């Protein structure tokens, strides 16, 4: 899967169900994704949204997610 700013977090969750547990390591702000409200938000949120919310930036989030996925294989 090629990650872009428009990649939906829900799509990542479907393909890599372990990834949400790992993204909390990027920034504590991602803990919200594991809550009931977060599970609702994840359906529409993109990597760009996550980058803005976390303050890490889109490119940094894409790189770190990609690194996590490659390391998990």
N, CA, C and O atoms as a Maestro MAE file, in Angstrom:
{
 s_m_m2io_version
 :::
 2.0.0
}

f_m_ct {
 s_m_title
 :::
 protein
 m_atom[292] {
  # First column is atom index #
  i_m_mmod_type
  r_m_x_coord
  r_m_y_coord
  r_m_z_coord
  i_m_residue_number
  s_m_chain_name
  s_m_pdb_residue_name
  s_m_pdb_atom_name
  i_m_atomic_number
  :::
  1 25 0.847 -1.169 0.000 1 A "UNK " " N  " 7
  2 3 0.000 0.000 0.000 1 A "UNK " " CA " 6
  3 2 0.897 1.238 0.000 1 A "UNK " " C  " 6
  4 15 1.790 1.368 0.837 1 A "UNK " " O  " 8
  5 25 0.654 2.125 -0.930 2 A "UNK " " N  " 7
  6 3 1.395 3.372 -0.988 2 A "UNK " " CA " 6
  7 2 0.693 4.401 -0.118 2 A "UNK " " C  " 6
  8 15 -0.499 4.662 -0.285 2 A "UNK " " O  " 8
  9 25 1.433 4.978 0.802 3 A "UNK " " N  " 7
  10 3 0.857 5.964 1.712 3 A "UNK " " CA " 6
  11 2 0.967 7.359 1.112 3 A "UNK " " C  " 6
  12 15 2.028 7.771 0.642 3 A "UNK " " O  " 8
  13 25 -0.144 8.071 1.138 4 A "UNK " " N  " 7
  14 3 -0.174 9.462 0.690 4 A "UNK " " CA " 6
  15 2 -0.920 10.272 1.740 4 A "UNK " " C  " 6
  16 15 -1.462 9.723 2.699 4 A "UNK " " O  " 8
  17 25 -0.940 11.576 1.546 5 A "UNK " " N  " 7
  18 3 -1.656 12.441 2.486 5 A "UNK " " CA " 6
  19 2 -3.143 12.121 2.510 5 A "UNK " " C  " 6
  20 15 -3.820 12.398 3.500 5 A "UNK " " O  " 8
  21 25 -3.653 11.544 1.438 6 A "UNK " " N  " 7
  22 3 -5.082 11.241 1.324 6 A "UNK " " CA " 6
  23 2 -5.456 9.837 1.786 6 A "UNK " " C  " 6
  24 15 -6.632 9.473 1.767 6 A "UNK " " O  " 8
  25 25 -4.472 9.048 2.199 7 A "UNK " " N  " 7
  26 3 -4.754 7.697 2.677 7 A "UNK " " CA " 6
  27 2 -5.628 7.773 3.922 7 A "UNK " " C  " 6
  28 15 -5.300 8.471 4.882 7 A "UNK " " O  " 8
  29 25 -6.728 7.059 3.897 8 A "UNK " " N  " 7
  30 3 -7.658 7.034 5.032 8 A "UNK " " CA " 6
  31 2 -7.079 6.173 6.158 8 A "UNK " " C  " 6
  32 15 -6.537 5.095 5.918 8 A "UNK " " O  " 8
  33 25 -7.204 6.665 7.369 9 A "UNK " " N  " 7
  34 3 -6.743 5.898 8.523 9 A "UNK " " CA " 6
  35 2 -7.525 4.598 8.659 9 A "UNK " " C  " 6
  36 15 -6.986 3.594 9.126 9 A "UNK " " O  " 8
  37 25 -8.781 4.610 8.257 10 A "UNK " " N  " 7
  38 3 -9.596 3.393 8.308 10 A "UNK " " CA " 6
  39 2 -9.024 2.322 7.385 10 A "UNK " " C  " 6
  40 15 -9.035 1.138 7.722 10 A "UNK " " O  " 8
  41 25 -8.521 2.738 6.214 11 A "UNK " " N  " 7
  42 3 -7.910 1.782 5.285 11 A "UNK " " CA " 6
  43 2 -6.633 1.185 5.877 11 A "UNK " " C  " 6
  44 15 -6.364 -0.007 5.729 11 A "UNK " " O  " 8
  45 25 -5.852 2.036 6.550 12 A "UNK " " N  " 7
  46 3 -4.651 1.534 7.222 12 A "UNK " " CA " 6
  47 2 -5.021 0.536 8.310 12 A "UNK " " C  " 6
  48 15 -4.375 -0.501 8.464 12 A "UNK " " O  " 8
  49 25 -6.058 0.859 9.056 13 A "UNK " " N  " 7
  50 3 -6.495 -0.015 10.142 13 A "UNK " " CA " 6
  51 2 -6.964 -1.370 9.616 13 A "UNK " " C  " 6
  52 15 -6.721 -2.400 10.246 13 A "UNK " " O  " 8
  53 25 -7.625 -1.370 8.483 14 A "UNK " " N  " 7
  54 3 -8.087 -2.631 7.900 14 A "UNK " " CA " 6
  55 2 -6.918 -3.488 7.417 14 A "UNK " " C  " 6
  56 15 -6.888 -4.699 7.637 14 A "UNK " " O  " 8
  57 25 -5.968 -2.845 6.763 15 A "UNK " " N  " 7
  58 3 -4.844 -3.590 6.196 15 A "UNK " " CA " 6
  59 2 -3.803 -3.963 7.258 15 A "UNK " " C  " 6
  60 15 -3.201 -5.036 7.198 15 A "UNK " " O  " 8
  61 25 -3.603 -3.082 8.212 16 A "UNK " " N  " 7
  62 3 -2.591 -3.289 9.256 16 A "UNK " " CA " 6
  63 2 -3.235 -3.084 10.631 16 A "UNK " " C  " 6
  64 15 -3.013 -2.046 11.254 16 A "UNK " " O  " 8
  65 25 -4.016 -4.036 11.114 17 A "UNK " " N  " 7
  66 3 -4.750 -3.857 12.373 17 A "UNK " " CA " 6
  67 2 -3.864 -3.594 13.583 17 A "UNK " " C  " 6
  68 15 -4.337 -3.031 14.570 17 A "UNK " " O  " 8
  69 25 -2.616 -3.979 13.537 18 A "UNK " " N  " 7
  70 3 -1.667 -3.751 14.626 18 A "UNK " " CA " 6
  71 2 -1.143 -2.319 14.647 18 A "UNK " " C  " 6
  72 15 -0.582 -1.884 15.652 18 A "UNK " " O  " 8
  73 25 -1.317 -1.583 13.553 19 A "UNK " " N  " 7
  74 3 -0.681 -0.277 13.392 19 A "UNK " " CA " 6
  75 2 -1.183 0.773 14.381 19 A "UNK " " C  " 6
  76 15 -0.400 1.603 14.843 19 A "UNK " " O  " 8
  77 25 -2.455 0.751 14.708 20 A "UNK " " N  " 7
  78 3 -2.978 1.753 15.646 20 A "UNK " " CA " 6
  79 2 -2.304 1.663 17.004 20 A "UNK " " C  " 6
  80 15 -2.109 2.678 17.672 20 A "UNK " " O  " 8
  81 25 -1.954 0.470 17.407 21 A "UNK " " N  " 7
  82 3 -1.230 0.320 18.674 21 A "UNK " " CA " 6
  83 2 0.163 0.926 18.584 21 A "UNK " " C  " 6
  84 15 0.699 1.408 19.581 21 A "UNK " " O  " 8
  85 25 0.742 0.902 17.409 22 A "UNK " " N  " 7
  86 3 2.099 1.418 17.208 22 A "UNK " " CA " 6
  87 2 2.144 2.936 17.032 22 A "UNK " " C  " 6
  88 15 3.121 3.570 17.432 22 A "UNK " " O  " 8
  89 25 1.101 3.529 16.439 23 A "UNK " " N  " 7
  90 3 1.156 4.969 16.160 23 A "UNK " " CA " 6
  91 2 1.174 5.808 17.428 23 A "UNK " " C  " 6
  92 15 1.600 6.963 17.402 23 A "UNK " " O  " 8
  93 25 0.724 5.251 18.513 24 A "UNK " " N  " 7
  94 3 0.771 5.981 19.787 24 A "UNK " " CA " 6
  95 2 2.223 6.326 20.134 24 A "UNK " " C  " 6
  96 15 2.481 7.300 20.840 24 A "UNK " " O  " 8
  97 25 3.157 5.530 19.640 25 A "UNK " " N  " 7
  98 3 4.574 5.791 19.882 25 A "UNK " " CA " 6
  99 2 5.052 7.042 19.138 25 A "UNK " " C  " 6
  100 15 6.030 7.672 19.540 25 A "UNK " " O  " 8
  101 25 4.354 7.399 18.048 26 A "UNK " " N  " 7
  102 3 4.717 8.600 17.297 26 A "UNK " " CA " 6
  103 2 4.422 9.852 18.113 26 A "UNK " " C  " 6
  104 15 5.244 10.762 18.212 26 A "UNK " " O  " 8
  105 25 3.238 9.871 18.687 27 A "UNK " " N  " 7
  106 3 2.797 11.046 19.439 27 A "UNK " " CA " 6
  107 2 1.653 10.623 20.348 27 A "UNK " " C  " 6
  108 15 0.742 9.928 19.898 27 A "UNK " " O  " 8
  109 25 1.676 11.020 21.606 28 A "UNK " " N  " 7
  110 3 0.588 10.655 22.522 28 A "UNK " " CA " 6
  111 2 -0.792 11.123 22.060 28 A "UNK " " C  " 6
  112 15 -1.807 10.582 22.500 28 A "UNK " " O  " 8
  113 25 -0.835 12.115 21.184 29 A "UNK " " N  " 7
  114 3 -2.113 12.602 20.665 29 A "UNK " " CA " 6
  115 2 -2.882 11.502 19.929 29 A "UNK " " C  " 6
  116 15 -4.106 11.563 19.816 29 A "UNK " " O  " 8
  117 25 -2.161 10.502 19.433 30 A "UNK " " N  " 7
  118 3 -2.805 9.423 18.694 30 A "UNK " " CA " 6
  119 2 -3.549 8.439 19.597 30 A "UNK " " C  " 6
  120 15 -4.253 7.560 19.099 30 A "UNK " " O  " 8
  121 25 -3.404 8.572 20.900 31 A "UNK " " N  " 7
  122 3 -4.139 7.697 21.822 31 A "UNK " " CA " 6
  123 2 -5.642 7.791 21.588 31 A "UNK " " C  " 6
  124 15 -6.374 6.829 21.818 31 A "UNK " " O  " 8
  125 25 -6.094 8.946 21.134 32 A "UNK " " N  " 7
  126 3 -7.524 9.146 20.893 32 A "UNK " " CA " 6
  127 2 -8.066 8.154 19.859 32 A "UNK " " C  " 6
  128 15 -9.256 7.841 19.875 32 A "UNK " " O  " 8
  129 25 -7.217 7.664 18.971 33 A "UNK " " N  " 7
  130 3 -7.663 6.731 17.937 33 A "UNK " " CA " 6
  131 2 -8.147 5.402 18.504 33 A "UNK " " C  " 6
  132 15 -8.882 4.670 17.840 33 A "UNK " " O  " 8
  133 25 -7.741 5.095 19.716 34 A "UNK " " N  " 7
  134 3 -8.133 3.830 20.344 34 A "UNK " " CA " 6
  135 2 -9.401 3.975 21.191 34 A "UNK " " C  " 6
  136 15 -9.859 2.999 21.785 34 A "UNK " " O  " 8
  137 25 -9.968 5.174 21.253 35 A "UNK " " N  " 7
  138 3 -11.182 5.408 22.032 35 A "UNK " " CA " 6
  139 2 -12.409 5.219 21.137 35 A "UNK " " C  " 6
  140 15 -12.283 5.189 19.913 35 A "UNK " " O  " 8
  141 25 -13.595 5.091 21.743 36 A "UNK " " N  " 7
  142 3 -14.813 4.983 20.926 36 A "UNK " " CA " 6
  143 2 -15.003 6.168 19.979 36 A "UNK " " C  " 6
  144 15 -15.414 5.984 18.833 36 A "UNK " " O  " 8
  145 25 -14.712 7.367 20.444 37 A "UNK " " N  " 7
  146 3 -14.837 8.548 19.575 37 A "UNK " " CA " 6
  147 2 -13.803 8.471 18.457 37 A "UNK " " C  " 6
  148 15 -14.099 8.781 17.303 37 A "UNK " " O  " 8
  149 25 -12.602 8.061 18.805 38 A "UNK " " N  " 7
  150 3 -11.550 7.928 17.806 38 A "UNK " " CA " 6
  151 2 -11.895 6.928 16.726 38 A "UNK " " C  " 6
  152 15 -11.578 7.134 15.554 38 A "UNK " " O  " 8
  153 25 -12.539 5.855 17.113 39 A "UNK " " N  " 7
  154 3 -12.941 4.838 16.130 39 A "UNK " " CA " 6
  155 2 -13.967 5.402 15.144 39 A "UNK " " C  " 6
  156 15 -14.037 4.966 13.995 39 A "UNK " " O  " 8
  157 25 -14.758 6.370 15.598 40 A "UNK " " N  " 7
  158 3 -15.701 7.037 14.692 40 A "UNK " " CA " 6
  159 2 -14.955 8.022 13.781 40 A "UNK " " C  " 6
  160 15 -15.239 8.115 12.587 40 A "UNK " " O  " 8
  161 25 -14.004 8.747 14.359 41 A "UNK " " N  " 7
  162 3 -13.247 9.737 13.588 41 A "UNK " " CA " 6
  163 2 -12.365 9.093 12.529 41 A "UNK " " C  " 6
  164 15 -12.157 9.655 11.453 41 A "UNK " " O  " 8
  165 25 -11.857 7.928 12.838 42 A "UNK " " N  " 7
  166 3 -10.913 7.249 11.947 42 A "UNK " " CA " 6
  167 2 -11.545 6.927 10.582 42 A "UNK " " C  " 6
  168 15 -10.840 6.799 9.581 42 A "UNK " " O  " 8
  169 25 -12.845 6.801 10.557 43 A "UNK " " N  " 7
  170 3 -13.518 6.451 9.301 43 A "UNK " " CA " 6
  171 2 -13.322 7.514 8.228 43 A "UNK " " C  " 6
  172 15 -13.268 7.190 7.042 43 A "UNK " " O  " 8
  173 25 -13.215 8.781 8.630 44 A "UNK " " N  " 7
  174 3 -13.084 9.866 7.657 44 A "UNK " " CA " 6
  175 2 -11.698 10.496 7.644 44 A "UNK " " C  " 6
  176 15 -11.341 11.181 6.685 44 A "UNK " " O  " 8
  177 25 -10.920 10.275 8.686 45 A "UNK " " N  " 7
  178 3 -9.621 10.943 8.818 45 A "UNK " " CA " 6
  179 2 -8.591 10.386 7.842 45 A "UNK " " C  " 6
  180 15 -8.585 9.199 7.516 45 A "UNK " " O  " 8
  181 25 -7.729 11.276 7.394 46 A "UNK " " N  " 7
  182 3 -6.637 10.905 6.498 46 A "UNK " " CA " 6
  183 2 -5.298 11.072 7.226 46 A "UNK " " C  " 6
  184 15 -5.242 11.582 8.345 46 A "UNK " " O  " 8
  185 25 -4.242 10.636 6.575 47 A "UNK " " N  " 7
  186 3 -2.913 10.838 7.142 47 A "UNK " " CA " 6
  187 2 -2.631 12.331 7.286 47 A "UNK " " C  " 6
  188 15 -1.993 12.752 8.251 47 A "UNK " " O  " 8
  189 25 -3.094 13.118 6.348 48 A "UNK " " N  " 7
  190 3 -2.901 14.567 6.440 48 A "UNK " " CA " 6
  191 2 -3.573 15.120 7.698 48 A "UNK " " C  " 6
  192 15 -2.995 15.950 8.400 48 A "UNK " " O  " 8
  193 25 -4.788 14.662 7.979 49 A "UNK " " N  " 7
  194 3 -5.492 15.089 9.192 49 A "UNK " " CA " 6
  195 2 -4.693 14.719 10.442 49 A "UNK " " C  " 6
  196 15 -4.567 15.516 11.372 49 A "UNK " " O  " 8
  197 25 -4.162 13.508 10.449 50 A "UNK " " N  " 7
  198 3 -3.383 13.038 11.591 50 A "UNK " " CA " 6
  199 2 -2.112 13.865 11.760 50 A "UNK " " C  " 6
  200 15 -1.713 14.178 12.882 50 A "UNK " " O  " 8
  201 25 -1.488 14.212 10.661 51 A "UNK " " N  " 7
  202 3 -0.276 15.028 10.712 51 A "UNK " " CA " 6
  203 2 -0.535 16.405 11.284 51 A "UNK " " C  " 6
  204 15 0.264 16.930 12.059 51 A "UNK " " O  " 8
  205 25 -1.662 16.987 10.895 52 A "UNK " " N  " 7
  206 3 -2.030 18.311 11.408 52 A "UNK " " CA " 6
  207 2 -2.379 18.245 12.889 52 A "UNK " " C  " 6
  208 15 -1.928 19.076 13.677 52 A "UNK " " O  " 8
  209 25 -3.183 17.254 13.265 53 A "UNK " " N  " 7
  210 3 -3.616 17.117 14.661 53 A "UNK " " CA " 6
  211 2 -2.451 16.862 15.601 53 A "UNK " " C  " 6
  212 15 -2.412 17.385 16.714 53 A "UNK " " O  " 8
  213 25 -1.513 16.063 15.149 54 A "UNK " " N  " 7
  214 3 -0.405 15.686 16.018 54 A "UNK " " CA " 6
  215 2 0.659 16.770 16.090 54 A "UNK " " C  " 6
  216 15 1.412 16.847 17.061 54 A "UNK " " O  " 8
  217 25 0.720 17.601 15.067 55 A "UNK " " N  " 7
  218 3 1.773 18.600 15.022 55 A "UNK " " CA " 6
  219 2 3.065 18.073 14.416 55 A "UNK " " C  " 6
  220 15 4.045 18.810 14.304 55 A "UNK " " O  " 8
  221 25 3.074 16.805 14.024 56 A "UNK " " N  " 7
  222 3 4.264 16.206 13.422 56 A "UNK " " CA " 6
  223 2 4.424 16.594 11.958 56 A "UNK " " C  " 6
  224 15 5.541 16.647 11.443 56 A "UNK " " O  " 8
  225 25 3.322 16.861 11.299 57 A "UNK " " N  " 7
  226 3 3.345 17.149 9.870 57 A "UNK " " CA " 6
  227 2 3.073 15.899 9.060 57 A "UNK " " C  " 6
  228 15 3.411 14.789 9.472 57 A "UNK " " O  " 8
  229 25 2.471 16.085 7.928 58 A "UNK " " N  " 7
  230 3 2.055 14.981 7.074 58 A "UNK " " CA " 6
  231 2 3.222 14.124 6.603 58 A "UNK " " C  " 6
  232 15 3.167 12.896 6.683 58 A "UNK " " O  " 8
  233 25 4.274 14.765 6.115 59 A "UNK " " N  " 7
  234 3 5.413 14.002 5.588 59 A "UNK " " CA " 6
  235 2 6.066 13.146 6.668 59 A "UNK " " C  " 6
  236 15 6.454 12.006 6.411 59 A "UNK " " O  " 8
  237 25 6.187 13.688 7.866 60 A "UNK " " N  " 7
  238 3 6.793 12.936 8.966 60 A "UNK " " CA " 6
  239 2 5.937 11.734 9.341 60 A "UNK " " C  " 6
  240 15 6.460 10.651 9.604 60 A "UNK " " O  " 8
  241 25 4.628 11.925 9.366 61 A "UNK " " N  " 7
  242 3 3.723 10.817 9.706 61 A "UNK " " CA " 6
  243 2 3.796 9.734 8.636 61 A "UNK " " C  " 6
  244 15 3.850 8.547 8.959 61 A "UNK " " O  " 8
  245 25 3.798 10.131 7.370 62 A "UNK " " N  " 7
  246 3 3.895 9.151 6.280 62 A "UNK " " CA " 6
  247 2 5.191 8.353 6.412 62 A "UNK " " C  " 6
  248 15 5.175 7.126 6.317 62 A "UNK " " O  " 8
  249 25 6.311 9.041 6.629 63 A "UNK " " N  " 7
  250 3 7.594 8.344 6.736 63 A "UNK " " CA " 6
  251 2 7.600 7.387 7.922 63 A "UNK " " C  " 6
  252 15 8.042 6.245 7.797 63 A "UNK " " O  " 8
  253 25 7.118 7.841 9.057 64 A "UNK " " N  " 7
  254 3 7.144 6.989 10.241 64 A "UNK " " CA " 6
  255 2 6.200 5.802 10.108 64 A "UNK " " C  " 6
  256 15 6.532 4.699 10.542 64 A "UNK " " O  " 8
  257 25 5.034 6.010 9.517 65 A "UNK " " N  " 7
  258 3 4.104 4.895 9.292 65 A "UNK " " CA " 6
  259 2 4.724 3.885 8.321 65 A "UNK " " C  " 6
  260 15 4.665 2.675 8.536 65 A "UNK " " O  " 8
  261 25 5.314 4.409 7.262 66 A "UNK " " N  " 7
  262 3 5.952 3.536 6.273 66 A "UNK " " CA " 6
  263 2 7.077 2.727 6.914 66 A "UNK " " C  " 6
  264 15 7.216 1.533 6.650 66 A "UNK " " O  " 8
  265 25 7.874 3.374 7.750 67 A "UNK " " N  " 7
  266 3 8.953 2.667 8.450 67 A "UNK " " CA " 6
  267 2 8.400 1.575 9.358 67 A "UNK " " C  " 6
  268 15 8.952 0.477 9.412 67 A "UNK " " O  " 8
  269 25 7.315 1.867 10.070 68 A "UNK " " N  " 7
  270 3 6.700 0.878 10.963 68 A "UNK " " CA " 6
  271 2 6.188 -0.329 10.171 68 A "UNK " " C  " 6
  272 15 6.364 -1.477 10.578 68 A "UNK " " O  " 8
  273 25 5.556 -0.043 9.039 69 A "UNK " " N  " 7
  274 3 5.012 -1.123 8.212 69 A "UNK " " CA " 6
  275 2 6.143 -2.005 7.678 69 A "UNK " " C  " 6
  276 15 6.042 -3.232 7.702 69 A "UNK " " O  " 8
  277 25 7.210 -1.382 7.201 70 A "UNK " " N  " 7
  278 3 8.353 -2.147 6.666 70 A "UNK " " CA " 6
  279 2 9.018 -2.964 7.761 70 A "UNK " " C  " 6
  280 15 9.420 -4.104 7.528 70 A "UNK " " O  " 8
  281 25 9.138 -2.393 8.953 71 A "UNK " " N  " 7
  282 3 9.775 -3.101 10.057 71 A "UNK " " CA " 6
  283 2 8.943 -4.267 10.558 71 A "UNK " " C  " 6
  284 15 9.484 -5.221 11.116 71 A "UNK " " O  " 8
  285 25 7.651 -4.201 10.367 72 A "UNK " " N  " 7
  286 3 6.742 -5.238 10.864 72 A "UNK " " CA " 6
  287 2 6.735 -6.470 9.966 72 A "UNK " " C  " 6
  288 15 6.349 -7.552 10.407 72 A "UNK " " O  " 8
  289 25 7.155 -6.319 8.720 73 A "UNK " " N  " 7
  290 3 7.111 -7.433 7.763 73 A "UNK " " CA " 6
  291 2 8.140 -8.481 8.081 73 A "UNK " " C  " 6
  292 15 8.237 -9.484 7.374 73 A "UNK " " O  " 8
  :::
 }
 m_bond[291] {
  # First column is bond index #
  i_m_from
  i_m_to
  i_m_order
  :::
  1 1 2 1
  2 2 3 1
  3 3 4 2
  4 3 5 1
  5 5 6 1
  6 6 7 1
  7 7 8 2
  8 7 9 1
  9 9 10 1
  10 10 11 1
  11 11 12 2
  12 11 13 1
  13 13 14 1
  14 14 15 1
  15 15 16 2
  16 15 17 1
  17 17 18 1
  18 18 19 1
  19 19 20 2
  20 19 21 1
  21 21 22 1
  22 22 23 1
  23 23 24 2
  24 23 25 1
  25 25 26 1
  26 26 27 1
  27 27 28 2
  28 27 29 1
  29 29 30 1
  30 30 31 1
  31 31 32 2
  32 31 33 1
  33 33 34 1
  34 34 35 1
  35 35 36 2
  36 35 37 1
  37 37 38 1
  38 38 39 1
  39 39 40 2
  40 39 41 1
  41 41 42 1
  42 42 43 1
  43 43 44 2
  44 43 45 1
  45 45 46 1
  46 46 47 1
  47 47 48 2
  48 47 49 1
  49 49 50 1
  50 50 51 1
  51 51 52 2
  52 51 53 1
  53 53 54 1
  54 54 55 1
  55 55 56 2
  56 55 57 1
  57 57 58 1
  58 58 59 1
  59 59 60 2
  60 59 61 1
  61 61 62 1
  62 62 63 1
  63 63 64 2
  64 63 65 1
  65 65 66 1
  66 66 67 1
  67 67 68 2
  68 67 69 1
  69 69 70 1
  70 70 71 1
  71 71 72 2
  72 71 73 1
  73 73 74 1
  74 74 75 1
  75 75 76 2
  76 75 77 1
  77 77 78 1
  78 78 79 1
  79 79 80 2
  80 79 81 1
  81 81 82 1
  82 82 83 1
  83 83 84 2
  84 83 85 1
  85 85 86 1
  86 86 87 1
  87 87 88 2
  88 87 89 1
  89 89 90 1
  90 90 91 1
  91 91 92 2
  92 91 93 1
  93 93 94 1
  94 94 95 1
  95 95 96 2
  96 95 97 1
  97 97 98 1
  98 98 99 1
  99 99 100 2
  100 99 101 1
  101 101 102 1
  102 102 103 1
  103 103 104 2
  104 103 105 1
  105 105 106 1
  106 106 107 1
  107 107 108 2
  108 107 109 1
  109 109 110 1
  110 110 111 1
  111 111 112 2
  112 111 113 1
  113 113 114 1
  114 114 115 1
  115 115 116 2
  116 115 117 1
  117 117 118 1
  118 118 119 1
  119 119 120 2
  120 119 121 1
  121 121 122 1
  122 122 123 1
  123 123 124 2
  124 123 125 1
  125 125 126 1
  126 126 127 1
  127 127 128 2
  128 127 129 1
  129 129 130 1
  130 130 131 1
  131 131 132 2
  132 131 133 1
  133 133 134 1
  134 134 135 1
  135 135 136 2
  136 135 137 1
  137 137 138 1
  138 138 139 1
  139 139 140 2
  140 139 141 1
  141 141 142 1
  142 142 143 1
  143 143 144 2
  144 143 145 1
  145 145 146 1
  146 146 147 1
  147 147 148 2
  148 147 149 1
  149 149 150 1
  150 150 151 1
  151 151 152 2
  152 151 153 1
  153 153 154 1
  154 154 155 1
  155 155 156 2
  156 155 157 1
  157 157 158 1
  158 158 159 1
  159 159 160 2
  160 159 161 1
  161 161 162 1
  162 162 163 1
  163 163 164 2
  164 163 165 1
  165 165 166 1
  166 166 167 1
  167 167 168 2
  168 167 169 1
  169 169 170 1
  170 170 171 1
  171 171 172 2
  172 171 173 1
  173 173 174 1
  174 174 175 1
  175 175 176 2
  176 175 177 1
  177 177 178 1
  178 178 179 1
  179 179 180 2
  180 179 181 1
  181 181 182 1
  182 182 183 1
  183 183 184 2
  184 183 185 1
  185 185 186 1
  186 186 187 1
  187 187 188 2
  188 187 189 1
  189 189 190 1
  190 190 191 1
  191 191 192 2
  192 191 193 1
  193 193 194 1
  194 194 195 1
  195 195 196 2
  196 195 197 1
  197 197 198 1
  198 198 199 1
  199 199 200 2
  200 199 201 1
  201 201 202 1
  202 202 203 1
  203 203 204 2
  204 203 205 1
  205 205 206 1
  206 206 207 1
  207 207 208 2
  208 207 209 1
  209 209 210 1
  210 210 211 1
  211 211 212 2
  212 211 213 1
  213 213 214 1
  214 214 215 1
  215 215 216 2
  216 215 217 1
  217 217 218 1
  218 218 219 1
  219 219 220 2
  220 219 221 1
  221 221 222 1
  222 222 223 1
  223 223 224 2
  224 223 225 1
  225 225 226 1
  226 226 227 1
  227 227 228 2
  228 227 229 1
  229 229 230 1
  230 230 231 1
  231 231 232 2
  232 231 233 1
  233 233 234 1
  234 234 235 1
  235 235 236 2
  236 235 237 1
  237 237 238 1
  238 238 239 1
  239 239 240 2
  240 239 241 1
  241 241 242 1
  242 242 243 1
  243 243 244 2
  244 243 245 1
  245 245 246 1
  246 246 247 1
  247 247 248 2
  248 247 249 1
  249 249 250 1
  250 250 251 1
  251 251 252 2
  252 251 253 1
  253 253 254 1
  254 254 255 1
  255 255 256 2
  256 255 257 1
  257 257 258 1
  258 258 259 1
  259 259 260 2
  260 259 261 1
  261 261 262 1
  262 262 263 1
  263 263 264 2
  264 263 265 1
  265 265 266 1
  266 266 267 1
  267 267 268 2
  268 267 269 1
  269 269 270 1
  270 270 271 1
  271 271 272 2
  272 271 273 1
  273 273 274 1
  274 274 275 1
  275 275 276 2
  276 275 277 1
  277 277 278 1
  278 278 279 1
  279 279 280 2
  280 279 281 1
  281 281 282 1
  282 282 283 1
  283 283 284 2
  284 283 285 1
  285 285 286 1
  286 286 287 1
  287 287 288 2
  288 287 289 1
  289 289 290 1
  290 290 291 1
  291 291 292 2
  :::
 }
}
